[in-house]
Structures are given as structure tokens and as C-alpha cells.
Amino acid sequence: MTMKSSTGGNKRVHREFPQLNKEQVIELNTKLRELVSFPKSIILSYQPKTETWYAQYNSKKGKYTINYPTLSYYWLAYPSMLKTVLLHELGHIFNGDTSVRNTSGHASCTNICMDVRCNAPLDRESLRQINDSLFFFEIKRPQGLYVPEEFYPKVGLAVLPQGWSFEETHNAYHLQDYDDDEEEEPKKSPPWIPQIGNFVIITSGSNLGKIARIKNILPSQECEDFYTLISQQPSSCSGGSCGVGAYNEDIDYDIVQRCEFVLESISPLEELVYTKQIKPSEIDKYLLNTANASSVVSSGLIYGNYFRVDFSKIDPIEEPPPTPECECKDANGELNGVMSSECCPPPPTPPLPPKPQPGDLVLTKGGEYGKIISVKGGEDKEKYTIDEVPVEVVNSILGTKLK
């Protein structure tokens, strides 16, 4: 089973599982403590809204907690996976990883460098099965693992069976032009949410291919709650249209598939615009022809009730904004009533970039990287003292991948 990140990805798959009941949680916790002996002061906690395992320290209770998702219950049929993932999380606890404060922007890479050491003594096949089951839901070979023999050579470290400290691994990680095996998860966007007034093209049924407008949304408590929740999300606008803001993983966008919408026919003129036969800017010219005047009248035909899957949004041709025009002046500097884009003042000159300062990283004429130590001299006669800096340091500071 696979699912693209644009439609929810692995997180959505995990949310589709039915929530475990109390008896199932007790059954799973009992089995976990049978597989691995660890202190009772370390708590096992079922988290139905998470998609992976993770360990943390609960400062209020003064205890460590290992959290797991719903899918873990189905691993009772695969004890080697349960044992491996539990040992991995215990490794984080016993190595002191849960007390490490992540530096801003380094949460992911720090966790990776900790994972390598935790995975060092664990069964490799079980680790692959866990990755496939938690994140990918398919067998992808070769699947990279965060284990010493695979990861350390990529960051320039010798392979140590017991693993390096995460600090040493993290430092080496940022001294290499290193790309993770897996592609970066693309930023998710919320799906289009049909709204009253939207123009749509019907994609199935007896009215297949017809253009319509959403006139109404039929009453449904589930839909009403969904649209109320959507209306509370920060909106985002681009290209002249507004959406429902950033993707929110706590919202079940699939609800919109179960809503019903009333679709009505549109006027012949709107039909021309939304089938992209004429541009919006050409409407006035079109209506000047008296033969077309009647095209502004809609037939008012109601096509019927449609599910979201039966239509998709349709927009008119996107046109660039018109070139601004300004009033022109005659030879005496007086406004002459003529409008033209050529009479508009030129845009202001962008400000000059700030002059180099001590501490700035620069590229010298010789093609080397350096840091400005001091600046002497006055206007346009500055002299700079520069210390050479290794490219690895530059990449570490700027987050670049220069060579």
C-alpha cells in the first residue's frame, strides 16, 4: 500500500486505523514487557494520533515515557519488530538522548545521529521492516538504514560497531556534502475545499463535462462542523485566489468527499469564460456586439446534487495584470490628459548593499573563502585583512554545500 504525501502520506494512513481499546493496549504493553526486561519506572504510552515511536522525559512525573502508534498492535504477529523498536527507544533513554536540547534547525539531523548509535546492536532486517511499515508501506530496496556500516562512511567517520557519540557524528555530518538517502518530504498543501460560488466542471454522471456554479451545500452535521473548522484556519492568497491556509494534519480533509453540493447551470457568457474560449478582459468587447447581449442571462437550470468527487474546480484564463498608465505632460510640464505607460516615473533605484564588515564571510579574488578580520581606510579606499576559512566551516555556518 502506498500513499503520496500530497494526499496525507504515511501520517494519514496511521490515522485510518481504528483506535485501540483498553484491552488491546493492556495486551500490547504486557507483550512488550515480556519481550524486553526494563524498569517499570519507564512508562509505555499509547498515542493514537502519532505515526511513529518516540521516547521522552516527563518532567512533571519525573519518569521516562516510550510512546507508540496504533499500528504497533498489529506487530504482535511480528515479535522481532516489537523487540527491535522497543530496544531502539530504550537506547535513546539510556544514552541520555531525551535530555538533549535540539539547536534550532537541527532537530532532524541530531535525531539521525542519535539513531545510528541506538541501531548499532539491532537486527538489520527488523529495522528495514520497521521503516517500511511505519513510513513507506511498501518494500523499497535498497532501503538505507541509519546504522554504523551504512551511515558513518557517508559522513567521513570510521565504522565503529558500538557507534560514535551523537555529538561527533553531528559534527561530521555537517562537514560533508551529505544528502540523506530519502528525498525530503515535500511541503504539504491543503486540498481545494469547494465553496459556494465556485465554478466547477462536472466530471461524471449524466452532466459530464458541463460547467456549473456551486449554489448550495446540503445540510450535514459532519460537513457543517468541517466548514466551521476550515473557516477558522488562517487563509492564504496567491494568484488572485484564496485558499484555506497551510496544511493542518489535525484536520480530516476527506470529510469534504462526503459532502453534497447543489450545482446550477451558468450563463452562455460565463460558459465561454470558464471554458477558456474568451479572456475575462475580452468580456466588454464581446458584449458590445448586440447579438451577444442575451448571453448574460442564465437559464437557472439545477443540475442536481453532486459529491465532491463528481466535479473539479475550473478557473478562467490567468492574465497578467495590465500595464499601469500615468498621465503625460506637455513640453511646458503641464498635464495634457493623455495616459500612457511611457509617462510613468521609473522605479526607484534599489539601495546599495551594505559594505563588508569584520566577521563577514567572503570569496577572495583567488577563489578562496575567508573571514574579514579588520577594515582600514576611508571612502572607497578600504583595505581588508582576511583570514582564510575552510569551505567546510563556510558550509556549516551558512548551511550551503559549496566545494
C-alpha positions in Angstrom: 0.0 0.0 0.0 1.4 3.4 -1.0 0.1 6.9 -0.4 1.5 10.2 -1.8 2.4 12.8 0.7 0.1 15.3 -1.2 -2.8 13.2 -0.1 -1.7 12.8 3.5 1.2 10.3 3.2 2.1 7.9 6.0 0.6 10.1 8.7 -2.9 9.8 7.1 -2.5 6.0 6.9 -1.8 5.8 10.6 -4.9 7.9 11.4 -7.1 5.5 9.3 -6.5 2.7 11.8 -9.3 2.2 14.4 -8.3 3.4 17.8 -7.2 0.6 20.2 -9.4 -0.2 23.2 -8.2 -0.7 26.8 -7.9 -4.4 26.5 -5.8 -4.2 23.3 -3.5 -1.6 25.0 -3.0 -3.9 28.0 -2.3 -6.9 25.7 0.3 -5.0 23.8 2.0 -3.5 26.9 2.2 -6.9 28.5 3.8 -8.4 25.4 6.4 -5.6 25.2 7.5 -6.2 28.8 7.8 -9.9 28.1 10.0 -9.3 25.1 12.4 -6.9 26.9 13.1 -6.5 30.5 13.3 -2.8 31.5 12.5 -0.8 34.6 8.8 -0.3 35.5 9.6 3.3 36.0 9.8 3.7 32.2 6.1 4.1 31.1 4.6 2.7 27.9 2.1 5.1 26.5 -0.4 4.6 23.5 -0.7 7.7 21.3 -3.4 7.2 18.7 -2.6 10.5 16.9 1.1 9.8 16.3 2.6 7.8 13.4 5.9 6.6 14.9 7.6 5.6 18.2 9.4 8.2 20.3 10.8 8.4 23.8 10.6 11.5 26.1 11.1 12.5 29.7 8.1 13.7 31.6 9.4 16.3 34.0 6.0 16.5 35.9 6.0 12.8 36.7 9.8 12.5 36.8 9.6 9.4 34.6 10.6 8.4 31.1 7.9 7.5 28.6 8.0 5.4 25.4 5.1 6.4 23.1 3.8 4.2 20.3 1.2 4.5 17.5 -1.9 2.3 16.8 0.0 0.2 14.2 2.1 -1.3 16.9 -0.7 -3.5 18.0 -0.6 -5.4 14.7 3.1 -6.1 15.2 2.1 -8.6 17.9 2.2 -11.0 14.9 5.9 -9.9 14.4 7.6 -10.0 17.8 11.0 -9.3 16.3 9.8 -5.9 15.1 8.3 -5.0 18.5 11.5 -6.1 20.3 13.7 -4.1 17.9 11.8 -0.8 18.0 11.5 -1.1 21.9 15.3 -1.6 22.2 15.8 1.4 19.9 13.7 3.7 22.2 15.4 2.3 25.3 18.7 3.1 23.7 17.7 6.8 23.4 16.8 6.8 27.1 19.9 5.0 28.4 22.2 7.2 26.2 20.6 10.3 27.7 19.3 11.5 24.3 15.9 12.5 25.7 17.5 15.2 27.8 19.4 16.8 24.9 18.1 20.2 23.8 18.0 20.4 20.0 19.6 23.5 18.4 17.2 25.4 16.2 17.1 23.9 12.7 19.0 20.8 13.8 16.2 18.6 15.3 16.1 16.1 12.3 19.9 15.7 11.8 20.5 15.5 15.6 18.0 12.7 15.9 19.5 10.9 12.9 23.0 11.0 14.5 21.5 9.6 17.7 19.6 6.9 15.8 22.8 5.4 14.3 24.2 4.7 17.8 20.9 3.2 19.0 20.6 1.0 16.0 24.2 -0.3 16.1 23.4 -3.6 18.0 19.9 -4.1 16.5 18.8 -6.7 13.9 19.1 -5.1 10.4 16.2 -7.0 8.8 13.8 -6.0 11.6 14.9 -2.3 11.2 14.1 -2.5 7.5 10.7 -4.0 8.2 10.0 -1.2 10.8 10.9 1.5 8.3 8.7 0.0 5.6 5.8 -0.5 8.0 6.0 2.9 9.7 6.8 5.2 6.9 6.7 3.7 3.4 4.1 0.8 3.4 5.9 -0.9 0.6 9.2 -2.8 0.1 11.7 -0.4 -1.3 15.1 -2.0 -1.9 17.8 -1.0 -1.3 16.4 0.9 1.7 19.1 2.9 3.6 19.4 2.4 7.3 20.9 4.6 10.0 23.4 2.0 11.1 27.2 2.3 11.5 28.3 0.3 8.4 26.0 2.3 6.1 25.9 5.8 7.7 29.4 6.5 9.0 31.2 6.2 5.7 28.8 8.8 4.2 29.9 11.4 6.8 33.6 10.5 6.8 33.8 8.5 10.0 35.4 5.1 10.6 32.9 2.3 11.2 32.8 1.6 14.9 30.5 -1.3 15.9 29.4 0.4 19.1 28.9 3.7 17.3 30.2 7.3 17.8 28.7 9.8 20.2 25.9 11.8 18.5 28.0 15.0 19.0 30.9 13.6 17.0 28.5 12.2 14.4 26.6 15.5 14.1 29.8 17.5 13.7 31.0 15.1 10.9 27.5 15.2 9.3 27.8 19.0 8.7 31.4 18.8 7.4 30.3 16.7 4.5 28.3 17.5 1.4 25.8 14.9 2.6 22.3 14.2 1.2 20.0 11.8 3.1 19.0 8.6 1.3 15.4 9.6 1.3 14.0 12.6 -0.6 12.9 15.4 1.6 9.3 15.2 2.4 7.6 17.9 0.2 5.6 20.6 2.0 2.0 19.5 2.1 -0.7 21.8 0.8 -4.3 21.5 1.8 -6.7 20.2 -0.9 -9.1 22.5 -2.6 -12.2 23.0 -0.5 -15.4 23.7 -2.6 -17.1 26.9 -1.7 -20.5 28.3 -2.6 -20.0 30.4 -5.8 -17.1 28.3 -7.2 -17.2 27.4 -10.8 -16.7 23.7 -11.5 -16.6 21.2 -14.3 -18.7 18.1 -13.8 -16.5 15.0 -14.1 -19.0 12.2 -14.1 -22.7 11.4 -14.4 -25.3 12.5 -17.0 -24.0 16.1 -17.0 -20.3 15.1 -17.6 -18.3 18.0 -19.0 -20.8 20.7 -18.2 -19.7 23.9 -16.4 -21.6 24.8 -13.3 -21.6 27.0 -10.2 -21.9 25.7 -6.6 -25.2 27.1 -5.4 -25.5 25.4 -2.1 -24.1 22.8 0.3 -26.7 20.3 1.6 -27.2 20.2 5.4 -25.0 17.6 7.2 -23.7 18.0 10.7 -20.3 16.5 9.7 -20.0 19.0 6.8 -21.1 21.9 8.9 -18.5 21.1 11.5 -15.9 20.7 8.8 -16.6 24.0 7.1 -16.7 25.8 10.5 -13.3 24.4 11.3 -11.9 25.3 7.9 -13.2 28.9 8.3 -11.2 29.3 11.4 -7.9 28.4 9.6 -5.6 31.3 8.6 -6.3 31.9 4.9 -3.6 32.2 2.2 -3.9 34.1 -1.0 -1.9 33.8 -4.2 -2.5 34.5 -7.9 -5.7 36.4 -7.0 -7.4 33.4 -5.3 -7.5 32.5 -1.6 -7.2 29.1 0.0 -7.6 27.6 3.4 -4.0 28.3 4.6 -1.3 25.8 5.5 -1.9 22.1 5.7 -3.2 21.1 9.2 -2.5 17.4 10.0 -5.2 17.5 12.7 -8.0 18.2 10.1 -9.6 15.2 8.2 -9.9 16.8 4.7 -11.5 13.6 3.4 -14.8 14.8 5.0 -15.3 17.1 2.0 -15.6 13.9 -0.1 -18.8 13.0 1.8 -20.5 16.4 1.4 -23.1 17.0 -1.2 -23.3 20.2 -3.3 -26.1 21.7 -5.4 -24.8 22.6 -8.9 -26.6 25.1 -11.2 -26.0 26.0 -14.8 -24.3 29.2 -15.8 -24.9 31.8 -18.5 -23.5 31.3 -22.0 -21.1 34.2 -21.4 -19.7 32.5 -18.2 -19.5 29.3 -20.2 -17.2 31.0 -22.7 -15.0 32.4 -20.0 -14.7 29.2 -17.9 -14.2 27.0 -21.0 -11.4 29.5 -21.8 -12.9 30.5 -25.2 -12.6 34.2 -24.3 -10.4 36.0 -21.7 -12.0 38.0 -18.8 -10.5 41.1 -20.3 -12.4 40.5 -23.5 -15.9 40.4 -21.9 -16.7 44.1 -22.6 -15.7 43.8 -26.2 -17.8 40.7 -26.5 -20.9 42.4 -25.1 -20.5 45.4 -27.4 -21.9 43.1 -30.1 -25.7 43.4 -29.5 -26.1 39.8 -30.7 -24.3 38.7 -27.6 -26.3 40.8 -25.2 -28.6 38.0 -24.2 -25.7 35.9 -23.1 -25.7 37.5 -19.7 -28.9 35.7 -18.8 -28.6 32.4 -17.0 -31.0 29.5 -17.7 -31.2 28.8 -13.9 -31.2 25.0 -14.5 -30.3 23.0 -11.4 -28.1 20.0 -12.5 -28.7 18.2 -9.2 -26.8 17.1 -6.1 -23.2 16.1 -6.6 -20.4 14.7 -4.4 -17.0 16.3 -4.3 -15.6 13.5 -6.5 -18.1 14.4 -9.3 -16.5 17.8 -10.2 -13.3 19.8 -10.0 -12.7 23.5 -9.8 -12.2 25.4 -13.0 -10.8 28.9 -13.4 -10.7 31.4 -16.3 -7.5 32.1 -18.2 -4.9 33.7 -16.0 -4.0 37.1 -17.4 -1.0 39.2 -16.4 -2.1 42.5 -14.7 -2.5 45.4 -17.1 0.5 47.7 -17.6 -0.1 50.8 -15.4 -0.6 54.0 -17.2 0.2 57.5 -16.0 -1.0 61.0 -17.2 1.5 62.6 -19.6 2.8 66.2 -19.6 3.4 68.6 -22.5 6.5 70.5 -23.3 5.7 73.1 -20.6 5.3 70.4 -17.9 1.6 70.7 -17.8 -0.7 67.6 -17.7 -2.2 67.1 -21.2 -4.8 64.5 -20.4 -3.0 61.7 -22.3 -2.5 58.4 -20.5 0.5 56.2 -21.3 2.7 53.7 -19.6 5.7 55.6 -21.0 4.8 58.6 -18.9 5.1 56.7 -15.6 8.2 57.6 -13.5 10.9 54.9 -13.4 11.0 52.7 -10.4 13.3 53.9 -7.6 16.9 52.7 -7.7 17.4 49.8 -5.2 19.7 50.7 -2.3 23.3 49.7 -2.4 24.3 46.6 -0.5 25.9 47.3 2.9 29.7 47.5 2.9 31.7 44.5 4.1 32.2 44.4 7.9 34.5 42.5 10.2 33.2 39.0 10.6 31.7 38.7 7.1 32.5 35.6 5.1 33.8 36.5 1.6 35.2 34.9 -1.6 38.6 36.3 -2.4 39.9 37.1 -5.9 42.0 34.0 -5.7 38.9 31.8 -5.3 39.5 31.1 -1.6 37.0 31.6 1.2 37.8 33.9 4.1 36.6 36.0 7.0 37.1 39.7 7.3 39.2 40.4 10.4 39.6 44.2 10.1 38.8 47.1 7.8 41.1 50.2 7.4 40.9 53.3 5.2 38.1 55.7 4.3 35.6 56.2 1.4 36.3 53.8 -1.5 39.8 53.2 -0.2 39.1 50.4 2.3 41.7 47.8 2.9 40.6 44.4 4.3 42.5 42.0 6.4 41.2 38.5 5.6 41.9 35.1 7.3 41.4 32.0 5.1 38.5 29.8 6.2 38.0 26.2 5.1 35.0 25.6 2.9 33.6 23.1 5.5 33.3 25.9 8.0 31.6 28.1 5.5 29.0 25.4 4.7 28.5 24.8 8.4 27.8 28.5 9.1 25.7 29.3 6.1 24.1 25.9 5.6 25.4 25.8 2.0 27.0 22.9 0.0 30.0 24.7 -1.5 33.0 22.8 -2.6 
